Amino acid sequence: MGKTILVIGAGFAGMWAALAAERLNDRESGGIEVVLVAPESTLVIRPRLYEAGAANMTAPLGPLFAATGIRFIQGHVETIRHVDNTVDIVRRDGTRSAIVYDSLILAAGSQAHRPDIPGLREYGFNVDRIDEAVALEAHCHSLAQRPASVARDTVVVAGGGFTGIEIAAEMPARLRAILGTAASPRTIVVEQAPEIGPDLGPGPRPVILQALSDLGVACRLGVSVTAMSADRVVLSDGETIETQTAIWTAGVRASPLTAQIPGERGRLGRLCVGPDLRASPGANIFAAGDTASAVTDDAGHRTLMSCQHALQLGRFAGHNAAAALLGLPPLPYRQQRYVTGLDLGPWGAVHTDGWDRRVVLTGAESKVRKEYVNRILIYPPPPDRATALAAAEPVSAQA
Ligand SMILES: Cc1cc2nc3c(=O)[nH]c(=O)nc-3n(C[C@H](O)[C@H](O)[C@H](O)COP(=O)(O)OP(=O)(O)OC[C@H]3O[C@@H](n4cnc5c(N)ncnc54)[C@H](O)[C@@H]3O)c2cc1C
């Protein structure tokens, strides 16, 4: 009987892992079946969920899977029984079944982390999942039907990291379009670190501060949100901000499925994988994307929860999962280059190069590059077998 590679997740890592596994299988005439299980056969373009029109931020994967012979199973994985090489899945209609694998690739992504802050679960909006981004957008449109007030016209973004900055930069123009010129909308970013974008380092900070200032976005630094309600947030220094729209962007965690796989786990619950992207030495279990923490270069930098890394981790994990079943040596994961492209709304964007984040492009030119990445580069390949499998080669993507 042929062997099975099971991929969990149809995000950036899962899609490329399945294609890369099928590519090597095809090249070696290996007779392996590549199976992918996910709730939907669509790719959610998560890096665009801060933009308006969130409901449209998906790309179909059904035709791509059909063209490349990847078997798609709609459902979500509940349990990984690694001792039996089996996963238990729950299908959309609620029925349960088990799938036996020879190699497993965990690519179930990450999710927003909501600490135990009073009111956060009830009142905190989010742009982490597509349904959450759609709900935020619907809420913003509903504000126009409410009586004008400071709370109606104020948005608080909790978390001044990458996602917080991107959504904050969007909000002034979005609110003006919804509320009309008579309103004076305010957007306030609350960041507990003393600086905006603490993980982005000092390189792009002056550009970010200039952009936020030009857009009219205020920052409260060195304080955190300690409570939320329908019409206010409370900060750690005792200040209360009247708002009907609080957006939580402060923190993500790897999929809880990571806890079911033996192996070392790092910060954010990610599985610390070796160069072959195996999560557990000796077992045919690989991790990619936001579930994995891998060394990227000789300096020892580790992957971030980013699309940039998920796209390549997926290719290497798929290749190595197939190589393990075909008796071929693994390809050690390497991704020397690291760039950042941060959207700054109507102001433009900022691009940096390298792990020290040297600014290389700002403003309108940077925005053009960011839009190219967000609207073209990260989308799935066309549903053509030869093109899609060629694009899944990991070696060509090492730079
Ligand atoms: C607002 C926002 C902006 C961002 N901007 C950027 C950016 O500018 N640049 C950048 O590089 N990155 C950015 N990111 C991060 C990027 O989106 C993630 O790092 C990337 O999506 C990770 O890819 P992934 O394949 O690991 O996970 P995901 O894309 O999250 O995909 C996970 C997949 O697993 C499936 N899944 C989950 N649980 C199960 C289960 N139990 N069973 C089966 N399937 C399951 C999901 O349905 C999904 O198909 C941004 C993220 C957000 C939210």
The ligand as an SDF file (V2000), in Angstrom:
LIG
                    3D

 53 58  0  0  0  0  0  0  0  0999 V2000
   -3.3350   41.3310   10.6620 C   0  0  0  0  0  0  0  0  0  0  0  0
   -2.1110   40.5150   10.3400 C   0  0  0  0  0  0  0  0  0  0  0  0
   -1.0880   41.0930    9.5960 C   0  0  0  0  0  0  0  0  0  0  0  0
    0.0490   40.3460    9.2980 C   0  0  0  0  0  0  0  0  0  0  0  0
    1.0190   40.9160    8.5330 N   0  0  0  0  0  0  0  0  0  0  0  0
    2.0920   40.1990    8.1630 C   0  0  0  0  0  0  0  0  0  0  0  0
    3.0760   40.7630    7.3110 C   0  0  0  0  0  0  0  0  0  0  0  0
    2.9940   41.9200    6.9110 O   0  0  0  0  0  0  0  0  0  0  0  0
    4.1240   39.9860    6.9560 N   0  0  0  0  0  0  0  0  0  0  0  0
    4.2560   38.6980    7.3700 C   0  0  0  0  0  0  0  0  0  0  0  0
    5.2250   38.0340    6.9870 O   0  0  0  0  0  0  0  0  0  0  0  0
    3.3190   38.1170    8.1850 N   0  0  0  0  0  0  0  0  0  0  0  0
    2.2510   38.8450    8.5970 C   0  0  0  0  0  0  0  0  0  0  0  0
    1.3030   38.2780    9.4100 N   0  0  0  0  0  0  0  0  0  0  0  0
    1.5360   36.9350    9.9470 C   0  0  0  0  0  0  0  0  0  0  0  0
    1.1280   35.8520    8.9490 C   0  0  0  0  0  0  0  0  0  0  0  0
   -0.1980   36.0240    8.5350 O   0  0  0  0  0  0  0  0  0  0  0  0
    1.2750   34.4760    9.6220 C   0  0  0  0  0  0  0  0  0  0  0  0
    2.5880   34.3670   10.1030 O   0  0  0  0  0  0  0  0  0  0  0  0
    1.0060   33.3830    8.5920 C   0  0  0  0  0  0  0  0  0  0  0  0
   -0.3530   33.4090    8.2160 O   0  0  0  0  0  0  0  0  0  0  0  0
    1.3810   32.0230    9.1590 C   0  0  0  0  0  0  0  0  0  0  0  0
    1.0980   31.0370    8.2210 O   0  0  0  0  0  0  0  0  0  0  0  0
    0.7030   29.5730    8.6860 P   0  0  0  0  0  0  0  0  0  0  0  0
    0.4790   28.7810    7.4660 O   0  0  0  0  0  0  0  0  0  0  0  0
    1.6660   29.0880    9.6890 O   0  0  0  0  0  0  0  0  0  0  0  0
   -0.6610   29.7720    9.4850 O   0  0  0  0  0  0  0  0  0  0  0  0
   -2.1340   30.3140    9.0010 P   0  0  0  0  0  0  0  0  0  0  0  0
   -1.9390   31.1990    7.8340 O   0  0  0  0  0  0  0  0  0  0  0  0
   -2.6950   30.8390   10.2340 O   0  0  0  0  0  0  0  0  0  0  0  0
   -2.8320   29.0020    8.5490 O   0  0  0  0  0  0  0  0  0  0  0  0
   -3.1860   28.0040    9.4790 C   0  0  0  0  0  0  0  0  0  0  0  0
   -4.1010   26.9860    8.8180 C   0  0  0  0  0  0  0  0  0  0  0  0
   -4.3440   25.9250    9.7290 O   0  0  0  0  0  0  0  0  0  0  0  0
   -5.7410   25.6850    9.8090 C   0  0  0  0  0  0  0  0  0  0  0  0
   -6.0120   25.0750   11.1150 N   0  0  0  0  0  0  0  0  0  0  0  0
   -5.9170   25.6570   12.3390 C   0  0  0  0  0  0  0  0  0  0  0  0
   -6.2430   24.7540   13.3020 N   0  0  0  0  0  0  0  0  0  0  0  0
   -6.5250   23.5900   12.6600 C   0  0  0  0  0  0  0  0  0  0  0  0
   -6.9200   22.2880   13.0920 C   0  0  0  0  0  0  0  0  0  0  0  0
   -7.0900   22.0090   14.3950 N   0  0  0  0  0  0  0  0  0  0  0  0
   -7.1440   21.3350   12.1690 N   0  0  0  0  0  0  0  0  0  0  0  0
   -6.9700   21.6130   10.8420 C   0  0  0  0  0  0  0  0  0  0  0  0
   -6.6000   22.8180   10.3760 N   0  0  0  0  0  0  0  0  0  0  0  0
   -6.3780   23.7890   11.2730 C   0  0  0  0  0  0  0  0  0  0  0  0
   -6.3540   27.0530    9.5970 C   0  0  0  0  0  0  0  0  0  0  0  0
   -7.7160   26.9680    9.2400 O   0  0  0  0  0  0  0  0  0  0  0  0
   -5.4730   27.5350    8.4320 C   0  0  0  0  0  0  0  0  0  0  0  0
   -5.8840   26.9440    7.2350 O   0  0  0  0  0  0  0  0  0  0  0  0
    0.1570   39.0060    9.7380 C   0  0  0  0  0  0  0  0  0  0  0  0
   -0.8800   38.4240   10.4860 C   0  0  0  0  0  0  0  0  0  0  0  0
   -2.0010   39.1550   10.7960 C   0  0  0  0  0  0  0  0  0  0  0  0
   -3.1160   38.5190   11.5790 C   0  0  0  0  0  0  0  0  0  0  0  0
  1  2  1  0
  2  3  1  0
  2 52  2  0
  3  4  2  0
  4  5  1  0
  4 50  1  0
  5  6  2  0
  6  7  1  0
  6 13  1  0
  7  8  2  0
  7  9  1  0
  9 10  1  0
 10 11  2  0
 10 12  1  0
 12 13  2  0
 13 14  1  0
 14 15  1  0
 14 50  1  0
 15 16  1  0
 16 17  1  0
 16 18  1  0
 18 19  1  0
 18 20  1  0
 20 21  1  0
 20 22  1  0
 22 23  1  0
 23 24  1  0
 24 25  2  0
 24 26  1  0
 24 27  1  0
 27 28  1  0
 28 29  2  0
 28 30  1  0
 28 31  1  0
 31 32  1  0
 32 33  1  0
 33 34  1  0
 33 48  1  0
 34 35  1  0
 35 36  1  0
 35 46  1  0
 36 37  1  0
 36 45  1  0
 37 38  2  0
 38 39  1  0
 39 40  1  0
 39 45  2  0
 40 41  1  0
 40 42  2  0
 42 43  1  0
 43 44  2  0
 44 45  1  0
 46 47  1  0
 46 48  1  0
 48 49  1  0
 50 51  2  0
 51 52  1  0
 52 53  1  0
M  END
$$$$
